[in-house]
Amino acid sequence: MQTPVPWVGSVPAGSAELPLPDQLHPDAAAHHRIGERFAALDFGSGGPFAAEDASAPL
């Protein structure tokens, strides 16, 4: 059984704040937010690429 996508058939969450100019591709501000969230999830504490020693430079 597939997990339903909550925004299919409606407006995606956050679209009022960061609309998709062509209804498909994010603009510069949305790309910036995607990058911030990716970095926090993947390189932040507990992420798969987190530094073992938080004081060590990346």
SEFIZA-3560 file (N, C-alpha, C; in Angstrom, 3 decimals):
REM SEFIZA-3560
<numar><xx>0.848</xx><yy>-1.184</yy><zz>0.000</zz><atom>N</atom></numar>
<numar><xx>0.000</xx><yy>0.000</yy><zz>0.000</zz><atom>CA</atom></numar>
<numar><xx>0.887</xx><yy>1.239</yy><zz>0.000</zz><atom>C</atom></numar>
<numar><xx>0.617</xx><yy>2.152</yy><zz>-0.910</zz><atom>N</atom></numar>
<numar><xx>1.384</xx><yy>3.378</yy><zz>-0.993</zz><atom>CA</atom></numar>
<numar><xx>0.934</xx><yy>4.359</yy><zz>0.065</zz><atom>C</atom></numar>
<numar><xx>1.906</xx><yy>5.094</yy><zz>0.592</zz><atom>N</atom></numar>
<numar><xx>1.592</xx><yy>6.155</yy><zz>1.536</zz><atom>CA</atom></numar>
<numar><xx>1.066</xx><yy>7.344</yy><zz>0.750</zz><atom>C</atom></numar>
<numar><xx>-0.089</xx><yy>7.858</yy><zz>1.107</zz><atom>N</atom></numar>
<numar><xx>-0.625</xx><yy>8.985</yy><zz>0.344</zz><atom>CA</atom></numar>
<numar><xx>0.215</xx><yy>10.240</yy><zz>0.557</zz><atom>C</atom></numar>
<numar><xx>0.359</xx><yy>11.020</yy><zz>-0.495</zz><atom>N</atom></numar>
<numar><xx>1.057</xx><yy>12.292</yy><zz>-0.403</zz><atom>CA</atom></numar>
<numar><xx>0.028</xx><yy>13.315</yy><zz>0.037</zz><atom>C</atom></numar>
<numar><xx>0.276</xx><yy>13.992</yy><zz>1.167</zz><atom>N</atom></numar>
<numar><xx>-0.763</xx><yy>14.852</yy><zz>1.743</zz><atom>CA</atom></numar>
<numar><xx>-1.199</xx><yy>16.016</yy><zz>0.868</zz><atom>C</atom></numar>
<numar><xx>-0.382</xx><yy>16.470</yy><zz>-0.071</zz><atom>N</atom></numar>
<numar><xx>-0.760</xx><yy>17.631</yy><zz>-0.858</zz><atom>CA</atom></numar>
<numar><xx>-1.261</xx><yy>17.322</yy><zz>-2.255</zz><atom>C</atom></numar>
<numar><xx>-1.296</xx><yy>16.056</yy><zz>-2.638</zz><atom>N</atom></numar>
<numar><xx>-1.792</xx><yy>15.730</yy><zz>-3.978</zz><atom>CA</atom></numar>
<numar><xx>-3.259</xx><yy>16.130</yy><zz>-4.075</zz><atom>C</atom></numar>
<numar><xx>-3.562</xx><yy>16.878</yy><zz>-5.102</zz><atom>N</atom></numar>
<numar><xx>-4.939</xx><yy>17.336</yy><zz>-5.294</zz><atom>CA</atom></numar>
<numar><xx>-5.265</xx><yy>18.604</yy><zz>-4.541</zz><atom>C</atom></numar>
<numar><xx>-4.280</xx><yy>19.142</yy><zz>-3.826</zz><atom>N</atom></numar>
<numar><xx>-4.485</xx><yy>20.395</yy><zz>-3.117</zz><atom>CA</atom></numar>
<numar><xx>-3.208</xx><yy>21.217</yy><zz>-3.245</zz><atom>C</atom></numar>
<numar><xx>-3.115</xx><yy>22.273</yy><zz>-2.507</zz><atom>N</atom></numar>
<numar><xx>-1.941</xx><yy>23.148</yy><zz>-2.549</zz><atom>CA</atom></numar>
<numar><xx>-0.919</xx><yy>22.657</yy><zz>-1.526</zz><atom>C</atom></numar>
<numar><xx>0.354</xx><yy>22.463</yy><zz>-1.951</zz><atom>N</atom></numar>
<numar><xx>1.382</xx><yy>22.006</yy><zz>-1.014</zz><atom>CA</atom></numar>
<numar><xx>1.579</xx><yy>22.975</yy><zz>0.144</zz><atom>C</atom></numar>
<numar><xx>1.898</xx><yy>22.429</yy><zz>1.307</zz><atom>N</atom></numar>
<numar><xx>2.183</xx><yy>23.267</yy><zz>2.466</zz><atom>CA</atom></numar>
<numar><xx>3.357</xx><yy>24.180</yy><zz>2.147</zz><atom>C</atom></numar>
<numar><xx>3.270</xx><yy>25.426</yy><zz>2.529</zz><atom>N</atom></numar>
<numar><xx>4.339</xx><yy>26.376</yy><zz>2.299</zz><atom>CA</atom></numar>
<numar><xx>4.262</xx><yy>27.088</yy><zz>0.962</zz><atom>C</atom></numar>
<numar><xx>3.302</xx><yy>26.723</yy><zz>0.128</zz><atom>N</atom></numar>
<numar><xx>3.239</xx><yy>27.335</yy><zz>-1.202</zz><atom>CA</atom></numar>
<numar><xx>2.826</xx><yy>28.802</yy><zz>-1.145</zz><atom>C</atom></numar>
<numar><xx>2.125</xx><yy>29.200</yy><zz>-0.116</zz><atom>N</atom></numar>
<numar><xx>1.774</xx><yy>30.614</yy><zz>0.008</zz><atom>CA</atom></numar>
<numar><xx>3.006</xx><yy>31.438</yy><zz>0.358</zz><atom>C</atom></numar>
<numar><xx>3.880</xx><yy>30.864</yy><zz>1.176</zz><atom>N</atom></numar>
<numar><xx>5.102</xx><yy>31.566</yy><zz>1.582</zz><atom>CA</atom></numar>
<numar><xx>6.157</xx><yy>31.535</yy><zz>0.479</zz><atom>C</atom></numar>
<numar><xx>6.346</xx><yy>30.380</yy><zz>-0.157</zz><atom>N</atom></numar>
<numar><xx>7.339</xx><yy>30.219</yy><zz>-1.213</zz><atom>CA</atom></numar>
<numar><xx>6.681</xx><yy>29.558</yy><zz>-2.427</zz><atom>C</atom></numar>
<numar><xx>5.933</xx><yy>30.335</yy><zz>-3.193</zz><atom>N</atom></numar>
<numar><xx>5.230</xx><yy>29.744</yy><zz>-4.331</zz><atom>CA</atom></numar>
<numar><xx>6.195</xx><yy>29.278</yy><zz>-5.420</zz><atom>C</atom></numar>
<numar><xx>5.740</xx><yy>28.327</yy><zz>-6.211</zz><atom>N</atom></numar>
<numar><xx>6.509</xx><yy>27.848</yy><zz>-7.357</zz><atom>CA</atom></numar>
<numar><xx>6.096</xx><yy>28.711</yy><zz>-8.550</zz><atom>C</atom></numar>
<numar><xx>7.020</xx><yy>29.500</yy><zz>-9.097</zz><atom>N</atom></numar>
<numar><xx>6.648</xx><yy>30.439</yy><zz>-10.162</zz><atom>CA</atom></numar>
<numar><xx>5.958</xx><yy>29.779</yy><zz>-11.359</zz><atom>C</atom></numar>
<numar><xx>6.398</xx><yy>28.582</yy><zz>-11.737</zz><atom>N</atom></numar>
<numar><xx>5.779</xx><yy>27.895</yy><zz>-12.874</zz><atom>CA</atom></numar>
<numar><xx>4.992</xx><yy>26.667</yy><zz>-12.437</zz><atom>C</atom></numar>
<numar><xx>4.661</xx><yy>26.601</yy><zz>-11.150</zz><atom>N</atom></numar>
<numar><xx>3.921</xx><yy>25.493</yy><zz>-10.547</zz><atom>CA</atom></numar>
<numar><xx>4.708</xx><yy>24.188</yy><zz>-10.547</zz><atom>C</atom></numar>
<numar><xx>6.028</xx><yy>24.259</yy><zz>-10.805</zz><atom>N</atom></numar>
<numar><xx>6.847</xx><yy>23.057</yy><zz>-10.826</zz><atom>CA</atom></numar>
<numar><xx>8.212</xx><yy>23.264</yy><zz>-10.180</zz><atom>C</atom></numar>
<numar><xx>8.899</xx><yy>24.357</yy><zz>-10.529</zz><atom>N</atom></numar>
<numar><xx>10.272</xx><yy>24.573</yy><zz>-10.080</zz><atom>CA</atom></numar>
<numar><xx>10.337</xx><yy>25.631</yy><zz>-8.984</zz><atom>C</atom></numar>
<numar><xx>11.137</xx><yy>25.376</yy><zz>-7.941</zz><atom>N</atom></numar>
<numar><xx>11.288</xx><yy>26.373</yy><zz>-6.878</zz><atom>CA</atom></numar>
<numar><xx>12.097</xx><yy>27.580</yy><zz>-7.355</zz><atom>C</atom></numar>
<numar><xx>11.837</xx><yy>28.718</yy><zz>-6.736</zz><atom>N</atom></numar>
<numar><xx>12.616</xx><yy>29.913</yy><zz>-7.056</zz><atom>CA</atom></numar>
<numar><xx>13.850</xx><yy>29.960</yy><zz>-6.151</zz><atom>C</atom></numar>
<numar><xx>14.620</xx><yy>31.039</yy><zz>-6.218</zz><atom>N</atom></numar>
<numar><xx>15.873</xx><yy>31.149</yy><zz>-5.462</zz><atom>CA</atom></numar>
<numar><xx>15.643</xx><yy>31.042</yy><zz>-3.952</zz><atom>C</atom></numar>
<numar><xx>14.597</xx><yy>31.677</yy><zz>-3.446</zz><atom>N</atom></numar>
<numar><xx>14.333</xx><yy>31.626</yy><zz>-2.005</zz><atom>CA</atom></numar>
<numar><xx>13.995</xx><yy>30.205</yy><zz>-1.558</zz><atom>C</atom></numar>
<numar><xx>13.242</xx><yy>29.492</yy><zz>-2.360</zz><atom>N</atom></numar>
<numar><xx>12.906</xx><yy>28.109</yy><zz>-2.009</zz><atom>CA</atom></numar>
<numar><xx>14.142</xx><yy>27.218</yy><zz>-2.076</zz><atom>C</atom></numar>
<numar><xx>15.003</xx><yy>27.437</yy><zz>-3.073</zz><atom>N</atom></numar>
<numar><xx>16.256</xx><yy>26.670</yy><zz>-3.150</zz><atom>CA</atom></numar>
<numar><xx>17.118</xx><yy>26.926</yy><zz>-1.921</zz><atom>C</atom></numar>
<numar><xx>17.133</xx><yy>28.162</yy><zz>-1.473</zz><atom>N</atom></numar>
<numar><xx>17.903</xx><yy>28.506</yy><zz>-0.272</zz><atom>CA</atom></numar>
<numar><xx>17.369</xx><yy>27.732</yy><zz>0.935</zz><atom>C</atom></numar>
<numar><xx>16.058</xx><yy>27.702</yy><zz>1.086</zz><atom>N</atom></numar>
<numar><xx>15.462</xx><yy>26.968</yy><zz>2.207</zz><atom>CA</atom></numar>
<numar><xx>15.746</xx><yy>25.469</yy><zz>2.094</zz><atom>C</atom></numar>
<numar><xx>15.661</xx><yy>24.913</yy><zz>0.896</zz><atom>N</atom></numar>
<numar><xx>15.966</xx><yy>23.500</yy><zz>0.692</zz><atom>CA</atom></numar>
<numar><xx>17.394</xx><yy>23.218</yy><zz>1.143</zz><atom>C</atom></numar>
<numar><xx>18.333</xx><yy>24.089</yy><zz>0.757</zz><atom>N</atom></numar>
<numar><xx>19.730</xx><yy>23.917</yy><zz>1.151</zz><atom>CA</atom></numar>
<numar><xx>19.930</xx><yy>23.996</yy><zz>2.646</zz><atom>C</atom></numar>
<numar><xx>19.266</xx><yy>24.940</yy><zz>3.293</zz><atom>N</atom></numar>
<numar><xx>19.371</xx><yy>25.063</yy><zz>4.754</zz><atom>CA</atom></numar>
<numar><xx>18.857</xx><yy>23.805</yy><zz>5.451</zz><atom>C</atom></numar>
<numar><xx>17.713</xx><yy>23.313</yy><zz>5.004</zz><atom>N</atom></numar>
<numar><xx>17.131</xx><yy>22.120</yy><zz>5.629</zz><atom>CA</atom></numar>
<numar><xx>17.988</xx><yy>20.888</yy><zz>5.370</zz><atom>C</atom></numar>
<numar><xx>18.514</xx><yy>20.761</yy><zz>4.142</zz><atom>N</atom></numar>
<numar><xx>19.390</xx><yy>19.632</yy><zz>3.818</zz><atom>CA</atom></numar>
<numar><xx>20.620</xx><yy>19.649</yy><zz>4.711</zz><atom>C</atom></numar>
<numar><xx>21.256</xx><yy>20.814</yy><zz>4.827</zz><atom>N</atom></numar>
<numar><xx>22.468</xx><yy>20.921</yy><zz>5.644</zz><atom>CA</atom></numar>
<numar><xx>22.177</xx><yy>20.577</yy><zz>7.100</zz><atom>C</atom></numar>
<numar><xx>21.081</xx><yy>21.076</yy><zz>7.631</zz><atom>N</atom></numar>
<numar><xx>20.748</xx><yy>20.805</yy><zz>9.029</zz><atom>CA</atom></numar>
<numar><xx>20.472</xx><yy>19.322</yy><zz>9.263</zz><atom>C</atom></numar>
<numar><xx>19.758</xx><yy>18.685</yy><zz>8.341</zz><atom>N</atom></numar>
<numar><xx>19.419</xx><yy>17.274</yy><zz>8.513</zz><atom>CA</atom></numar>
<numar><xx>20.603</xx><yy>16.346</yy><zz>8.279</zz><atom>C</atom></numar>
<numar><xx>21.415</xx><yy>16.632</yy><zz>7.281</zz><atom>N</atom></numar>
<numar><xx>22.496</xx><yy>15.715</yy><zz>6.926</zz><atom>CA</atom></numar>
<numar><xx>23.814</xx><yy>15.992</yy><zz>7.639</zz><atom>C</atom></numar>
<numar><xx>24.114</xx><yy>17.256</yy><zz>7.909</zz><atom>N</atom></numar>
<numar><xx>25.385</xx><yy>17.600</yy><zz>8.538</zz><atom>CA</atom></numar>
<numar><xx>25.221</xx><yy>18.002</yy><zz>10.003</zz><atom>C</atom></numar>
<numar><xx>23.984</xx><yy>18.178</yy><zz>10.452</zz><atom>N</atom></numar>
<numar><xx>23.727</xx><yy>18.564</yy><zz>11.833</zz><atom>CA</atom></numar>
<numar><xx>23.861</xx><yy>17.383</yy><zz>12.775</zz><atom>C</atom></numar>
<numar><xx>23.672</xx><yy>17.653</yy><zz>14.022</zz><atom>N</atom></numar>
<numar><xx>23.784</xx><yy>16.637</yy><zz>15.070</zz><atom>CA</atom></numar>
<numar><xx>22.893</xx><yy>15.435</yy><zz>14.760</zz><atom>C</atom></numar>
<numar><xx>23.488</xx><yy>14.261</yy><zz>14.708</zz><atom>N</atom></numar>
<numar><xx>22.746</xx><yy>13.041</yy><zz>14.454</zz><atom>CA</atom></numar>
<numar><xx>22.554</xx><yy>12.724</yy><zz>12.986</zz><atom>C</atom></numar>
<numar><xx>22.964</xx><yy>13.629</yy><zz>12.103</zz><atom>N</atom></numar>
<numar><xx>22.834</xx><yy>13.395</yy><zz>10.674</zz><atom>CA</atom></numar>
<numar><xx>23.882</xx><yy>12.414</yy><zz>10.177</zz><atom>C</atom></numar>
<numar><xx>23.675</xx><yy>11.820</yy><zz>9.010</zz><atom>N</atom></numar>
<numar><xx>24.608</xx><yy>10.815</yy><zz>8.503</zz><atom>CA</atom></numar>
<numar><xx>26.001</xx><yy>11.361</yy><zz>8.206</zz><atom>C</atom></numar>
<numar><xx>26.120</xx><yy>12.671</yy><zz>7.982</zz><atom>N</atom></numar>
<numar><xx>27.422</xx><yy>13.260</yy><zz>7.679</zz><atom>CA</atom></numar>
<numar><xx>27.919</xx><yy>14.171</yy><zz>8.798</zz><atom>C</atom></numar>
<numar><xx>27.337</xx><yy>14.041</yy><zz>9.973</zz><atom>N</atom></numar>
<numar><xx>27.744</xx><yy>14.873</yy><zz>11.101</zz><atom>CA</atom></numar>
<numar><xx>29.175</xx><yy>14.524</yy><zz>11.500</zz><atom>C</atom></numar>
<numar><xx>29.913</xx><yy>15.566</yy><zz>11.892</zz><atom>N</atom></numar>
<numar><xx>31.272</xx><yy>15.343</yy><zz>12.381</zz><atom>CA</atom></numar>
<numar><xx>31.195</xx><yy>14.559</yy><zz>13.689</zz><atom>C</atom></numar>
<numar><xx>32.097</xx><yy>13.616</yy><zz>13.842</zz><atom>N</atom></numar>
<numar><xx>32.107</xx><yy>12.830</yy><zz>15.082</zz><atom>CA</atom></numar>
<numar><xx>32.438</xx><yy>13.708</yy><zz>16.270</zz><atom>C</atom></numar>
<numar><xx>33.337</xx><yy>14.646</yy><zz>16.065</zz><atom>N</atom></numar>
<numar><xx>33.712</xx><yy>15.594</yy><zz>17.111</zz><atom>CA</atom></numar>
<numar><xx>33.157</xx><yy>16.939</yy><zz>16.681</zz><atom>C</atom></numar>
<numar><xx>32.210</xx><yy>17.467</yy><zz>17.423</zz><atom>N</atom></numar>
<numar><xx>31.541</xx><yy>18.712</yy><zz>17.036</zz><atom>CA</atom></numar>
<numar><xx>32.516</xx><yy>19.863</yy><zz>16.934</zz><atom>C</atom></numar>
<numar><xx>33.651</xx><yy>19.815</yy><zz>17.627</zz><atom>N</atom></numar>
<numar><xx>34.614</xx><yy>20.894</yy><zz>17.574</zz><atom>CA</atom></numar>
<numar><xx>35.564</xx><yy>20.753</yy><zz>16.383</zz><atom>C</atom></numar>
<numar><xx>35.550</xx><yy>19.614</yy><zz>15.719</zz><atom>N</atom></numar>
<numar><xx>36.438</xx><yy>19.394</yy><zz>14.575</zz><atom>CA</atom></numar>
<numar><xx>35.916</xx><yy>20.151</yy><zz>13.359</zz><atom>C</atom></numar>
<numar><xx>36.821</xx><yy>20.763</yy><zz>12.585</zz><atom>N</atom></numar>
<numar><xx>36.365</xx><yy>21.473</yy><zz>11.387</zz><atom>CA</atom></numar>
<numar><xx>35.870</xx><yy>20.464</yy><zz>10.342</zz><atom>C</atom></numar>
<numar><xx>34.917</xx><yy>20.928</yy><zz>9.519</zz><atom>N</atom></numar>
<numar><xx>34.382</xx><yy>20.055</yy><zz>8.469</zz><atom>CA</atom></numar>
<numar><xx>35.300</xx><yy>19.972</yy><zz>7.299</zz><atom>C</atom></numar>
//
